[in-house]
Amino acid sequence: MIAVLVLRFAIVLPVLVVTGWRGLRALTGAQWRGAGLLGLVLSGIFLLETYGVVHTSATNAGLISLTMIFTPLAEAAVTRVRPSAGFVAAAGLSVAGVVLLTQGGGFTSPSTGDLLMLLAALARTVHVLAMARIKAVQGADSLSLTTVQLGGAVAVFAVLAAVPGTGASPWSAAADFGAREWAGLVFLSVFCTLFAFFVQMWSVRRTSPSRVSLLLGTEPLWAAAVGISLGGERLGLLGVAGAVLVLAGTAWGRRGADRERAGA
């Protein structure tokens, strides 16, 4: 699994470095350190999620959506400004929707994987808040910061992949890939890694971490949509109700955040 993470992140780095070389050279030492710190947190998120999903059920993997609750609370603690009751209620509604959306296979007893997914939700909260709060990175180019982040994550994964007992090396894993595996890896690298985290970096600097976390928490909804359209899966009544709650909670929270910003 670690070998795949190395390949997933490393495959887009050369393109990013060539494309954004001028921006990378313009980064200050403080900006490099700030982006590198974000890269360490990002590597932790992917490690926790990767091993957590393997050791838990699809239902309990929805624990990652607790980021929607953790982030407003953490942001309130850092800024000493309480989130509105409406926003917290909207986030809670979305979390309840995720539970209904993902519980088709039934609930299972807590496991090690559940703890890992809970820690991943906390790590996501730290990552979103850090992007918004680290002063050194606030004025830097988003593409350059994304490049440094992904490079830092690759370095962590490469070190772990070199440890005996962590599985196949990235080189041997790449040699075993066929055309289908490479196509899947490129898709993950370009859309689910580069594009996703560039947009996250860009957006969190233009809105609040709480609002970004609310949108990130809809991930299980999009996973269900892909499963239905491509995998032939079906949602039961509870799943449909959960999808409605996720959409309603997200819309409610966004409208509340917009009103607060307009009032400010």
Secondary structure as the mmCIF struct_conf table of DSSP 4:
data_model
#
loop_
_struct_conf.conf_type_id
_struct_conf.id
_struct_conf.beg_label_comp_id
_struct_conf.beg_label_asym_id
_struct_conf.beg_label_seq_id
_struct_conf.end_label_comp_id
_struct_conf.end_label_asym_id
_struct_conf.end_label_seq_id
HELX_RH_AL_P HELX_RH_AL_P1 ILE A 2 ALA A 10
TURN_TY1_P TURN_TY1_P1 ILE A 11 VAL A 12
HELX_RH_AL_P HELX_RH_AL_P2 LEU A 13 THR A 19
TURN_TY1_P TURN_TY1_P2 GLY A 20 GLY A 20
HELX_RH_AL_P HELX_RH_AL_P3 TRP A 21 ALA A 26
HELX_RH_AL_P HELX_RH_AL_P4 GLY A 29 VAL A 54
TURN_TY1_P TURN_TY1_P3 HIS A 55 HIS A 55
BEND BEND1 THR A 56 THR A 56
TURN_TY1_P TURN_TY1_P4 ALA A 58 THR A 59
HELX_RH_3T_P HELX_RH_3T_P1 ASN A 60 LEU A 66
HELX_RH_AL_P HELX_RH_AL_P5 THR A 67 THR A 79
HELX_LH_PP_P HELX_LH_PP_P1 ARG A 82 SER A 84
HELX_RH_AL_P HELX_RH_AL_P6 ALA A 85 THR A 102
HELX_RH_3T_P HELX_RH_3T_P2 GLN A 103 GLY A 105
HELX_RH_AL_P HELX_RH_AL_P7 THR A 112 ARG A 133
HELX_RH_AL_P HELX_RH_AL_P8 LYS A 135 GLN A 138
TURN_TY1_P TURN_TY1_P5 GLY A 139 GLY A 139
BEND BEND2 ALA A 140 ALA A 140
HELX_RH_AL_P HELX_RH_AL_P9 SER A 142 ALA A 161
TURN_TY1_P TURN_TY1_P6 ALA A 162 ALA A 162
BEND BEND3 VAL A 163 VAL A 163
TURN_TY1_P TURN_TY1_P7 PRO A 164 GLY A 165
BEND BEND4 THR A 166 THR A 166
BEND BEND5 ALA A 168 ALA A 168
HELX_RH_AL_P HELX_RH_AL_P10 PRO A 170 ASP A 176
HELX_RH_AL_P HELX_RH_AL_P11 ALA A 179 PHE A 187
HELX_RH_PI_P HELX_RH_PI_P1 LEU A 188 PHE A 195
HELX_RH_AL_P HELX_RH_AL_P12 ALA A 196 VAL A 204
TURN_TY1_P TURN_TY1_P8 ARG A 205 ARG A 206
BEND BEND6 THR A 207 THR A 207
HELX_RH_AL_P HELX_RH_AL_P13 PRO A 209 LEU A 216
TURN_TY1_P TURN_TY1_P9 GLY A 217 THR A 218
HELX_RH_AL_P HELX_RH_AL_P14 GLU A 219 GLY A 231
HELX_RH_AL_P HELX_RH_AL_P15 LEU A 237 GLY A 263
#
